Amino acid sequence: MVKVKKIVMELDPYVPGRSIDEIASKYNINPDDIIKLGSNENPLGVSKKAVETLERGLDSIHQYPESNLEDLKDKVASYAGVKASNIIIGGDGADEILDVLGKALIEPGDEFIVPIPSYMYYEFTLRIYDGVPVYAKWDVEENKLDVGSVIDAISNKTKIIFLCTPNNPTGGLINQNDIKRVLDSTDTLVVVDEAYIEFAEGNNLNLLDEYDNLLILRTFSKVFGLAGMRIGYAISNPEFIELLHRVKPVFSLTKLSYAAASATLEDEEYIKNSIKIGIQSREFLYENMSKFHNIHVYPSKANYLLVDIRKTGINSGEFTEELLRRGVIVRDCKSFKGLDDYWIRVSVGTLEEDKRFIQILKSIIE
Ligand SMILES: Cc1ncc(COP(=O)(O)O)c(C=O)c1O
């Protein structure tokens, strides 16, 4: 047997959301009848402009993609209101940027701070570089970052601090004063993960002028409806961005992903509509799920809702299984550190999907 690094032998596999094909074949359900509310995707589907551009782009995929991505960086920069030199674009989504940070910053034994529960991929990626996770606290009851726990966790080994806002899977926002308190406490890199920021009000770009240890992480997988194309980006100061480019895989953004990202950014109507539908669906689901006395749903600023199902007496494994049998995929949250076996996360759907989901939910819990 080939000898791999110790950490590779120890690593638990990452648990992603379930796919429609997997559930269709396991439960013998027509894929068209499945409602996928498990991976925080865009229920509107893809921008029509992106589809047209992709069709035209098929003819040139025998050529390598762009490596410097100047045109796309300009478009992303103008969308975000920053300069192209502030931007790095990842070809395996925002997850690739996390990997680039691991390559560029983490030496064996270095620490990174994650308030839990939060996005598990931070830990999954950085442990491969022998980074050591140090856990701070997200107060789930209050749906609020325990900022003191983050500051207390900082040591001279800390290399990255992750602050996810809105936080996945809880949906709560981090107050900008709390982000500033963390930035003021350290010279270490602070990654503010804004994967879902379009569904909330405001963002933290204004802090970039003040802090050169801030990196803002974003993705095309949510509001831009391109999860399957794997495009992410980060915004930080140009010197740091230049260093990150040195370790980023050169051709990771495919020609088709480039074309789809460009076309979607030009489709302002689609973006506006995606935000509107996402927020409407979130509020519809919140209002209707709040009517059930034996589940507790947390208010959210993202495109998903965290639900405490403890009072149903059914754990998340059994609960999600019951939903799957009826053709609904939601996220079982037991793989999120900091949550036990009684939490699920429900992503927004179309209004029609939401209504069907509420009926199915009712049939299980009442
Ligand atoms: C908080 C958060 N950050 C980053 C990502 C990664 O997004 P991408 O699909 O661009 O890799 C996700 C994906 O679900 C996420 O929830």
Ligand as a Chemical Component Dictionary entry (heavy atoms), coordinates in Angstrom:
data_LIG
# 
_chem_comp.id                   LIG 
_chem_comp.type                 NON-POLYMER 
_chem_comp.pdbx_formal_charge   0 
_chem_comp.three_letter_code    LIG 
# 
loop_
_chem_comp_atom.comp_id 
_chem_comp_atom.atom_id 
_chem_comp_atom.alt_atom_id 
_chem_comp_atom.type_symbol 
_chem_comp_atom.charge 
_chem_comp_atom.model_Cartn_x 
_chem_comp_atom.model_Cartn_y 
_chem_comp_atom.model_Cartn_z 
_chem_comp_atom.pdbx_ordinal 
LIG C1 C1 C 0 -20.548 29.531 3.778  1  
LIG C2 C2 C 0 -20.054 28.957 2.515  2  
LIG N1 N1 N 0 -18.869 29.354 2.053  3  
LIG C3 C3 C 0 -18.370 28.863 0.907  4  
LIG C4 C4 C 0 -19.059 27.917 0.184  5  
LIG C5 C5 C 0 -18.425 27.352 -1.041 6  
LIG O1 O1 O 0 -19.050 27.700 -2.183 7  
LIG P1 P1 P 0 -18.571 27.172 -3.602 8  
LIG O2 O2 O 0 -19.720 26.401 -4.157 9  
LIG O3 O3 O 0 -18.268 28.416 -4.371 10 
LIG O4 O4 O 0 -17.350 26.330 -3.409 11 
LIG C6 C6 C 0 -20.296 27.458 0.631  12 
LIG C7 C7 C 0 -21.040 26.461 -0.123 13 
LIG O5 O5 O 0 -22.068 25.963 0.244  14 
LIG C8 C8 C 0 -20.803 27.992 1.839  15 
LIG O6 O6 O 0 -21.966 27.583 2.345  16 
# 
loop_
_chem_comp_bond.comp_id 
_chem_comp_bond.atom_id_1 
_chem_comp_bond.atom_id_2 
_chem_comp_bond.value_order 
_chem_comp_bond.pdbx_ordinal 
LIG C1 C2 SING 1  
LIG C2 N1 SING 2  
LIG C2 C8 DOUB 3  
LIG N1 C3 DOUB 4  
LIG C3 C4 SING 5  
LIG C4 C5 SING 6  
LIG C4 C6 DOUB 7  
LIG C5 O1 SING 8  
LIG O1 P1 SING 9  
LIG P1 O2 DOUB 10 
LIG P1 O3 SING 11 
LIG P1 O4 SING 12 
LIG C6 C7 SING 13 
LIG C6 C8 SING 14 
LIG C7 O5 DOUB 15 
LIG C8 O6 SING 16 
# 
